[in-house]
Amino acid sequence: MPVYEININNKPYTVDVETNMPLLWVIRDFVGLTGTKFGCGIAQCGACTVHLEGNPIRSCSFPVAAAAGKKITTIEGISQNVDHAIQKAWIELQVPQCGYCQSGQIMSAVALLKSKPSPTDADIDAAMQGNLCRCGTYQRIRSAIHRAAELIK
């Protein structure tokens, strides 16, 4: 099996895995970071969202070989003390119900605010459309993104 050097949350890892292994399984099973969730396995629900070079990707369908040598950020790497504006807003507005999709939601929201610090409802809807929430907390998610934008200012 090939050996890959990957950087997750600014920490280097060496993994000996198959070329086509999804990044999600490397993150969870080989590195031990379990905040990123498996949802559908076909990149449709967004539960597995991580950042690759600052851009949100679906790690369940992204091969580890394509991530080698690139900067990967997971939910655990967003902040050390749950003090990112998105995390604060999520807590303040009590966004999650079951919470399963929330790490992917947060990762997409962080990427959105990085590119658009003052997003409109349309911006939020467009950026978040690939993240499904079975509990239907979409209004609270939108409100939390607006709140996080206020906290960042």
Backbone as a chain_set.jsonl record, in Angstrom:
{"seq": "MPVYEININNKPYTVDVETNMPLLWVIRDFVGLTGTKFGCGIAQCGACTVHLEGNPIRSCSFPVAAAAGKKITTIEGISQNVDHAIQKAWIELQVPQCGYCQSGQIMSAVALLKSKPSPTDADIDAAMQGNLCRCGTYQRIRSAIHRAAELIK", "coords": {"N": [[0.84, -1.188, 0.0], [0.395, 2.295, -0.647], [2.115, 5.06, 0.941], [1.063, 7.979, 2.521], [1.58, 11.41, 3.124], [-0.115, 13.538, 5.094], [-1.696, 16.581, 6.13], [-3.447, 17.475, 8.802], [-5.411, 19.711, 10.461], [-3.183, 21.332, 10.96], [-1.275, 19.497, 11.752], [1.072, 17.022, 11.05], [0.587, 13.838, 9.486], [1.316, 10.439, 8.793], [0.11, 8.056, 6.692], [-0.651, 4.74, 5.796], [-2.333, 3.6, 3.419], [-4.879, 2.467, 1.094], [-4.921, 3.863, -2.197], [-7.375, 4.858, -3.167], [-8.895, 5.171, -0.909], [-11.44, 6.808, 0.877], [-11.045, 10.112, 2.128], [-12.465, 10.671, 4.454], [-12.484, 8.241, 5.95], [-9.815, 7.961, 6.536], [-9.415, 10.206, 8.155], [-11.179, 9.634, 10.319], [-10.73, 6.843, 11.076], [-7.962, 6.279, 10.929], [-6.582, 8.529, 11.829], [-8.099, 9.273, 13.99], [-9.889, 11.339, 14.518], [-13.035, 12.066, 15.198], [-15.078, 13.89, 14.801], [-15.941, 14.628, 12.258], [-18.513, 13.435, 10.298], [-19.994, 10.399, 8.939], [-22.434, 10.293, 6.555], [-24.079, 9.849, 4.052], [-22.367, 8.727, 2.147], [-22.128, 9.293, -0.524], [-21.553, 11.884, -1.151], [-23.704, 13.696, -0.901], [-25.069, 14.664, 1.347], [-23.544, 16.255, 3.093], [-22.612, 15.854, 5.712], [-20.032, 15.0, 6.07], [-18.322, 17.103, 5.582], [-15.274, 18.797, 5.209], [-12.47, 21.07, 5.223], [-10.389, 21.609, 2.48], [-7.464, 22.984, 1.741], [-8.736, 25.312, 2.54], [-11.204, 25.267, 1.289], [-14.536, 23.989, 1.242], [-15.102, 20.503, 1.126], [-16.483, 17.271, 0.315], [-15.667, 14.741, 2.244], [-16.248, 12.035, 2.19], [-16.214, 11.072, -0.346], [-13.863, 11.795, -1.437], [-10.732, 10.974, -2.519], [-7.933, 9.88, -0.585], [-5.453, 10.082, -1.797], [-5.648, 12.347, -3.401], [-5.625, 14.313, -1.525], [-3.193, 14.366, -0.365], [-0.391, 16.109, 0.833], [-1.728, 18.5, 1.024], [-3.435, 21.093, 2.88], [-5.631, 20.185, 5.358], [-8.591, 20.782, 7.126], [-10.52, 19.945, 9.863], [-13.581, 19.726, 11.8], [-12.588, 19.71, 14.377], [-10.413, 21.327, 14.126], [-11.265, 23.913, 13.838], [-11.398, 25.626, 16.056], [-9.667, 25.92, 19.178], [-10.963, 26.139, 21.623], [-13.715, 26.056, 21.294], [-14.437, 28.576, 20.374], [-14.798, 29.922, 18.027], [-16.54, 32.252, 15.976], [-18.74, 31.17, 14.588], [-19.219, 28.802, 16.02], [-19.824, 29.885, 18.537], [-22.187, 31.283, 17.893], [-23.806, 29.158, 17.108], [-24.16, 27.834, 19.518], [-25.3, 29.869, 21.119], [-27.752, 30.336, 19.786], [-28.891, 27.883, 19.931], [-28.797, 25.89, 17.837], [-28.537, 23.043, 16.99], [-30.491, 20.015, 16.887], [-30.672, 16.962, 16.864], [-28.016, 16.952, 16.183], [-26.304, 15.547, 14.484], [-25.639, 16.331, 11.816], [-24.295, 18.658, 12.222], [-21.473, 19.225, 12.373], [-20.679, 19.21, 9.698], [-22.37, 21.231, 8.753], [-21.373, 23.442, 10.15], [-18.757, 23.552, 9.139], [-19.244, 24.237, 6.457], [-20.483, 26.703, 6.858], [-18.425, 28.206, 8.043], [-16.633, 28.379, 5.896], [-18.225, 29.869, 4.145], [-18.485, 32.364, 5.521], [-15.856, 33.16, 5.468], [-15.474, 33.761, 2.799], [-17.579, 35.508, 2.277], [-18.157, 37.885, 4.32], [-20.456, 39.245, 5.191], [-23.048, 37.82, 4.615], [-26.009, 37.5, 2.579], [-29.431, 36.307, 2.918], [-29.882, 34.807, 0.616], [-27.246, 34.218, -0.154], [-26.483, 32.587, 1.965], [-28.334, 30.476, 1.737], [-27.553, 29.437, -0.755], [-24.874, 28.65, -0.256], [-25.224, 26.746, 1.712], [-26.821, 24.773, 0.675], [-26.012, 22.162, 0.031], [-25.884, 20.823, 2.41], [-27.616, 18.731, 4.364], [-30.226, 18.619, 6.779], [-31.795, 16.558, 8.823], [-33.471, 17.138, 10.903], [-34.481, 19.578, 10.311], [-33.514, 22.197, 10.945], [-33.031, 24.528, 9.529], [-33.781, 27.297, 9.546], [-32.771, 28.174, 11.989], [-30.085, 27.672, 11.532], [-29.534, 29.499, 9.477], [-30.051, 31.892, 10.894], [-28.032, 31.708, 12.823], [-25.736, 31.91, 11.266], [-25.963, 34.536, 10.357], [-25.772, 35.767, 12.865], [-23.173, 35.023, 13.627], [-21.729, 36.422, 11.717], [-22.203, 39.002, 12.645], [-20.832, 38.823, 15.087], [-18.228, 38.56, 14.221], [-17.653, 41.041, 13.134]], "CA": [[0.0, 0.0, 0.0], [1.159, 3.546, -0.65], [2.192, 5.862, 2.159], [0.712, 9.367, 2.233], [1.809, 12.441, 4.129], [-1.245, 14.466, 5.085], [-1.664, 17.593, 7.184], [-4.8, 17.691, 9.3], [-5.433, 20.671, 11.566], [-1.799, 21.778, 11.153], [-0.466, 18.438, 12.326], [1.39, 16.046, 10.004], [0.304, 12.422, 9.704], [1.721, 9.514, 7.745], [-0.853, 6.954, 6.662], [-0.377, 3.675, 4.832], [-3.69, 3.186, 3.051], [-5.143, 2.345, -0.334], [-4.988, 5.125, -2.927], [-8.751, 5.338, -3.34], [-9.62, 5.252, 0.357], [-11.98, 8.144, 1.119], [-10.41, 10.906, 3.165], [-13.259, 10.537, 5.679], [-12.064, 7.076, 6.745], [-8.473, 8.259, 7.042], [-9.605, 11.137, 9.267], [-11.842, 8.983, 11.455], [-10.21, 5.543, 11.501], [-6.513, 6.223, 11.037], [-6.113, 9.669, 12.607], [-8.857, 9.255, 15.236], [-10.719, 12.53, 14.695], [-14.374, 11.553, 14.89], [-16.072, 14.951, 14.66], [-16.457, 14.57, 10.891], [-19.455, 12.315, 10.303], [-20.43, 9.692, 7.734], [-23.88, 10.422, 6.391], [-24.644, 9.117, 2.921], [-21.326, 8.044, 1.405], [-22.13, 9.669, -1.945], [-21.32, 13.337, -1.22], [-24.96, 14.4, -1.097], [-25.698, 15.193, 2.566], [-22.697, 17.268, 3.705], [-22.176, 15.55, 7.08], [-18.595, 14.726, 6.061], [-17.617, 18.276, 5.064], [-14.031, 19.302, 5.784], [-11.856, 22.046, 4.325], [-9.153, 21.251, 1.813], [-6.897, 24.267, 1.321], [-9.702, 26.359, 2.856], [-12.471, 25.089, 0.563], [-15.298, 22.833, 1.732], [-15.229, 19.322, 0.268], [-17.143, 16.117, 0.918], [-14.566, 13.807, 2.468], [-16.659, 10.646, 1.999], [-15.987, 10.656, -1.727], [-12.611, 12.419, -1.86], [-9.666, 10.008, -2.231], [-6.81, 10.367, 0.207], [-4.342, 10.406, -2.699], [-5.848, 13.721, -3.878], [-5.455, 15.224, -0.393], [-1.806, 14.308, 0.101], [0.374, 17.335, 0.691], [-2.59, 19.673, 1.118], [-3.895, 21.417, 4.231], [-6.985, 19.716, 5.656], [-9.109, 21.245, 8.417], [-11.753, 19.287, 10.293], [-14.326, 20.466, 12.83], [-11.72, 19.842, 15.544], [-9.414, 22.346, 13.848], [-11.87, 25.24, 13.702], [-10.925, 26.401, 17.205], [-9.208, 25.102, 20.298], [-11.831, 26.257, 22.797], [-15.082, 26.302, 20.813], [-14.624, 30.02, 20.442], [-14.994, 30.522, 16.698], [-17.826, 32.969, 15.942], [-19.803, 30.241, 14.171], [-19.519, 27.915, 17.153], [-20.51, 30.688, 19.555], [-23.556, 31.55, 17.425], [-24.537, 27.885, 17.131], [-24.526, 27.583, 20.918], [-26.198, 30.94, 21.561], [-29.079, 30.182, 19.177], [-29.302, 26.495, 20.118], [-29.084, 25.405, 16.488], [-28.74, 21.606, 16.766], [-31.447, 19.16, 17.59], [-29.927, 15.716, 17.079], [-26.619, 17.342, 16.097], [-25.487, 14.707, 13.613], [-25.162, 17.052, 10.629], [-23.801, 19.984, 12.593], [-20.07, 19.499, 12.041], [-20.67, 19.578, 8.279], [-23.013, 22.544, 8.624], [-20.434, 24.438, 10.662], [-17.641, 23.668, 8.199], [-19.722, 25.003, 5.298], [-20.733, 28.079, 7.305], [-17.121, 28.858, 8.23], [-16.126, 28.692, 4.555], [-19.054, 30.952, 3.625], [-18.128, 33.643, 6.148], [-14.515, 33.538, 5.026], [-15.578, 34.357, 1.464], [-18.586, 36.579, 2.317], [-18.306, 38.218, 5.746], [-21.811, 39.732, 5.47], [-23.879, 37.143, 3.613], [-27.466, 37.676, 2.53], [-30.142, 35.033, 3.029], [-29.647, 34.067, -0.631], [-25.881, 33.704, -0.079], [-26.493, 31.487, 2.929], [-29.064, 29.354, 1.145], [-26.73, 28.858, -1.819], [-23.696, 28.01, 0.321], [-25.599, 25.648, 2.602], [-27.769, 23.87, 0.029], [-25.511, 20.795, 0.003], [-25.877, 20.264, 3.758], [-28.97, 18.343, 4.754], [-30.524, 18.495, 8.206], [-33.017, 15.76, 8.963], [-34.323, 17.751, 11.915], [-35.071, 20.784, 9.733], [-33.139, 23.411, 11.679], [-32.498, 25.466, 8.545], [-33.977, 28.7, 9.948], [-31.81, 28.469, 13.057], [-28.765, 27.694, 10.901], [-29.423, 30.803, 8.806], [-29.942, 32.918, 11.939], [-26.717, 31.594, 13.462], [-24.728, 32.438, 10.349], [-26.071, 36.002, 10.465], [-25.254, 36.153, 14.186], [-21.711, 34.869, 13.585], [-21.233, 37.549, 10.921], [-22.201, 40.147, 13.574], [-19.775, 38.617, 16.083], [-16.942, 38.747, 13.572], [-17.449, 42.48, 12.862]], "C": [[0.882, 1.248, 0.0], [1.116, 4.245, 0.707], [1.943, 7.308, 1.756], [1.041, 10.24, 3.427], [0.638, 13.41, 4.02], [-1.131, 15.41, 6.289], [-3.106, 17.871, 7.595], [-4.721, 18.582, 10.534], [-4.022, 21.085, 11.979], [-0.914, 20.759, 11.847], [-0.194, 17.4, 11.238], [1.068, 14.609, 10.433], [0.849, 11.642, 8.526], [0.759, 8.338, 7.815], [-0.505, 6.001, 5.529], [-1.727, 3.061, 4.471], [-3.807, 3.065, 1.533], [-5.332, 3.723, -0.96], [-6.389, 5.715, -2.984], [-9.55, 5.386, -2.043], [-10.156, 6.664, 0.546], [-11.273, 8.832, 2.295], [-11.152, 10.781, 4.498], [-12.753, 9.398, 6.551], [-10.65, 7.247, 7.268], [-8.596, 9.159, 8.273], [-10.149, 10.423, 10.5], [-11.073, 7.758, 11.968], [-8.701, 5.485, 11.677], [-5.941, 7.355, 11.875], [-6.857, 9.763, 13.944], [-9.664, 10.501, 15.529], [-12.139, 12.185, 14.254], [-15.458, 12.618, 14.794], [-16.702, 14.989, 13.28], [-17.283, 13.304, 10.761], [-19.647, 11.683, 8.935], [-21.939, 9.822, 7.673], [-24.393, 9.505, 5.298], [-23.608, 8.314, 2.146], [-21.262, 8.393, -0.073], [-22.06, 11.186, -2.133], [-22.585, 14.144, -1.441], [-25.505, 15.08, 0.154], [-24.869, 16.249, 3.284], [-22.211, 16.969, 5.11], [-20.659, 15.384, 7.175], [-17.756, 15.919, 5.616], [-16.387, 18.626, 5.9], [-13.513, 20.369, 4.826], [-10.568, 21.458, 3.766], [-8.607, 22.544, 1.214], [-7.915, 25.401, 1.494], [-11.054, 26.231, 2.179], [-13.216, 23.866, 1.07], [-15.368, 21.729, 0.675], [-15.977, 18.241, 1.031], [-16.106, 15.001, 1.042], [-14.948, 12.35, 2.245], [-16.386, 10.147, 0.591], [-14.686, 11.237, -2.294], [-11.461, 11.479, -1.517], [-8.486, 10.624, -1.497], [-5.649, 10.766, -0.688], [-4.448, 11.847, -3.191], [-5.639, 14.754, -2.773], [-4.018, 15.277, 0.107], [-1.093, 15.625, -0.183], [-0.439, 18.618, 0.785], [-3.052, 19.867, 2.564], [-5.369, 21.032, 4.38], [-7.379, 20.261, 7.024], [-10.418, 20.525, 8.677], [-12.448, 20.155, 11.337], [-13.452, 20.674, 14.07], [-10.688, 20.958, 15.367], [-9.967, 23.755, 13.705], [-11.444, 26.153, 14.851], [-10.519, 25.446, 18.314], [-10.227, 25.033, 21.433], [-13.291, 26.523, 22.444], [-15.393, 27.793, 20.858], [-14.647, 30.694, 19.069], [-16.382, 31.164, 16.692], [-18.979, 32.056, 15.529], [-20.192, 29.331, 15.335], [-20.254, 28.66, 18.261], [-21.964, 30.941, 19.164], [-24.396, 30.285, 17.462], [-25.027, 27.592, 18.557], [-25.555, 28.604, 21.391], [-27.621, 30.732, 21.037], [-29.606, 28.75, 19.237], [-29.711, 25.848, 18.789], [-29.371, 23.907, 16.436], [-29.932, 21.021, 17.499], [-30.715, 17.844, 17.842], [-28.429, 15.96, 16.989], [-25.782, 16.592, 15.083], [-24.882, 15.465, 12.44], [-24.364, 18.291, 10.973], [-22.33, 20.227, 12.283], [-19.95, 19.887, 10.571], [-21.295, 20.936, 8.039], [-22.039, 23.644, 9.036], [-19.279, 24.631, 9.688], [-18.051, 24.462, 6.962], [-19.948, 26.465, 5.667], [-19.432, 28.852, 7.502], [-16.55, 29.276, 6.868], [-16.912, 29.857, 3.944], [-18.612, 32.292, 4.203], [-16.717, 34.097, 5.783], [-14.582, 34.235, 3.672], [-16.561, 35.526, 1.41], [-18.861, 36.927, 3.773], [-19.688, 38.74, 6.142], [-22.79, 39.112, 4.476], [-25.353, 37.518, 3.717], [-28.108, 36.323, 2.763], [-29.891, 34.178, 1.787], [-28.236, 33.471, -0.655], [-25.819, 32.48, 0.833], [-27.181, 30.277, 2.329], [-28.23, 28.66, 0.072], [-25.547, 28.079, -1.247], [-24.041, 26.756, 1.115], [-26.477, 24.59, 1.93], [-27.304, 22.415, -0.019], [-25.448, 20.131, 1.363], [-27.31, 19.99, 4.179], [-29.08, 18.2, 6.27], [-31.848, 17.753, 8.326], [-33.984, 16.348, 9.975], [-34.964, 19.047, 11.429], [-34.731, 22.071, 10.453], [-32.606, 24.518, 10.764], [-32.66, 26.935, 8.942], [-32.997, 29.085, 11.048], [-30.381, 28.523, 12.514], [-28.552, 29.05, 10.233], [-29.25, 31.92, 9.835], [-28.566, 32.898, 12.597], [-25.606, 32.117, 12.559], [-24.768, 33.965, 10.36], [-25.494, 36.484, 11.798], [-23.724, 36.064, 14.21], [-21.078, 36.012, 12.798], [-21.179, 38.808, 11.79], [-21.051, 40.022, 14.573], [-18.389, 38.871, 15.496], [-16.633, 40.227, 13.362], [-16.885, 43.215, 14.026]], "O": [[1.972, 1.254, 0.572], [0.201, 4.04, 1.504], [2.52, 7.808, 0.791], [0.815, 9.867, 4.578], [0.429, 14.027, 2.976], [-0.548, 15.069, 7.318], [-3.886, 18.432, 6.825], [-4.056, 18.254, 11.517], [-3.702, 21.177, 13.165], [0.088, 21.122, 12.463], [-1.124, 16.946, 10.572], [1.257, 14.23, 11.589], [0.846, 12.127, 7.394], [0.61, 7.703, 8.859], [-0.114, 6.423, 4.441], [-2.2, 2.131, 5.124], [-2.931, 3.512, 0.792], [-5.846, 4.639, -0.317], [-6.567, 6.927, -2.864], [-10.758, 5.617, -2.073], [-9.406, 7.628, 0.393], [-10.955, 8.208, 3.307], [-10.524, 10.786, 5.557], [-12.607, 9.565, 7.762], [-10.319, 6.73, 8.335], [-7.965, 8.91, 9.3], [-9.627, 10.597, 11.602], [-10.799, 7.655, 13.163], [-8.21, 4.713, 12.499], [-4.932, 7.175, 12.557], [-6.31, 10.274, 14.921], [-10.087, 10.709, 16.666], [-12.402, 12.033, 13.061], [-16.64, 12.285, 14.712], [-17.872, 15.345, 13.142], [-16.804, 12.216, 11.079], [-19.486, 12.338, 7.905], [-22.638, 9.497, 8.633], [-25.058, 8.507, 5.573], [-23.957, 7.301, 1.54], [-20.431, 7.849, -0.801], [-22.47, 11.703, -3.172], [-22.544, 15.18, -2.105], [-26.328, 15.989, 0.04], [-25.427, 17.066, 4.017], [-21.453, 17.766, 5.664], [-20.072, 15.601, 8.235], [-16.578, 15.749, 5.3], [-16.454, 18.733, 7.125], [-14.06, 20.548, 3.738], [-9.763, 20.881, 4.498], [-9.201, 23.124, 0.305], [-7.952, 26.336, 0.694], [-11.963, 27.011, 2.466], [-12.61, 22.821, 1.305], [-15.652, 21.979, -0.497], [-16.085, 18.298, 2.256], [-15.72, 14.393, 0.044], [-14.064, 11.503, 2.12], [-16.332, 8.94, 0.356], [-14.448, 11.17, -3.5], [-11.229, 11.206, -0.339], [-8.097, 11.761, -1.767], [-4.925, 11.707, -0.364], [-3.423, 12.503, -3.38], [-5.492, 15.942, -3.058], [-3.669, 16.139, 0.913], [-1.178, 16.178, -1.28], [0.11, 19.71, 0.64], [-3.056, 18.929, 3.362], [-6.229, 21.492, 3.629], [-6.592, 20.209, 7.969], [-11.309, 20.495, 7.828], [-11.936, 21.212, 11.707], [-13.563, 21.701, 14.74], [-10.151, 21.472, 16.349], [-9.207, 24.695, 13.473], [-11.161, 27.33, 14.632], [-10.979, 24.306, 18.372], [-10.347, 24.016, 22.116], [-14.015, 27.148, 23.218], [-16.456, 28.213, 21.314], [-14.526, 31.915, 18.977], [-17.298, 30.661, 17.341], [-20.079, 32.167, 16.071], [-21.377, 29.124, 15.594], [-21.196, 28.132, 18.853], [-22.866, 30.828, 19.994], [-25.576, 30.334, 17.811], [-26.162, 27.159, 18.761], [-26.565, 28.241, 21.994], [-28.587, 30.934, 21.772], [-30.648, 28.444, 18.658], [-30.82, 25.333, 18.645], [-30.394, 23.525, 15.867], [-30.318, 21.474, 18.576], [-30.189, 17.637, 18.935], [-27.648, 15.264, 17.637], [-24.637, 16.974, 14.843], [-23.716, 15.253, 12.109], [-23.802, 18.92, 10.077], [-21.967, 21.356, 11.953], [-19.196, 20.8, 10.234], [-20.808, 21.71, 7.214], [-21.904, 24.655, 8.346], [-18.866, 25.764, 9.438], [-17.273, 25.281, 6.471], [-19.642, 27.361, 4.881], [-19.355, 30.031, 7.159], [-16.049, 30.389, 6.713], [-16.33, 30.731, 3.301], [-18.389, 33.247, 3.46], [-16.426, 35.293, 5.792], [-13.84, 35.185, 3.42], [-16.399, 36.434, 0.594], [-19.725, 36.31, 4.396], [-20.051, 38.68, 7.317], [-23.303, 39.802, 3.595], [-25.867, 37.812, 4.797], [-27.419, 35.304, 2.804], [-29.709, 32.965, 1.892], [-28.047, 32.348, -1.121], [-25.186, 31.476, 0.509], [-26.659, 29.165, 2.408], [-28.206, 27.431, 0.001], [-25.252, 26.974, -1.702], [-23.248, 25.818, 1.183], [-26.839, 23.602, 2.57], [-28.14, 21.516, -0.104], [-25.002, 18.988, 1.469], [-28.114, 20.911, 4.331], [-28.162, 17.729, 6.942], [-32.899, 18.281, 7.963], [-35.185, 16.087, 9.913], [-35.887, 19.559, 12.063], [-35.58, 22.956, 10.562], [-31.81, 25.351, 11.198], [-31.759, 27.738, 8.696], [-32.453, 30.189, 11.044], [-29.566, 29.321, 12.977], [-27.505, 29.674, 10.408], [-28.399, 32.794, 9.667], [-28.002, 33.951, 12.895], [-24.639, 32.705, 13.044], [-23.721, 34.614, 10.372], [-24.803, 37.502, 11.843], [-23.061, 36.944, 14.759], [-20.015, 36.512, 13.167], [-20.233, 39.59, 11.695], [-20.374, 41.006, 14.868], [-17.487, 39.338, 16.192], [-15.469, 40.626, 13.407], [-16.662, 44.423, 13.944]]}, "num_chains": 1, "name": "protein.A"}
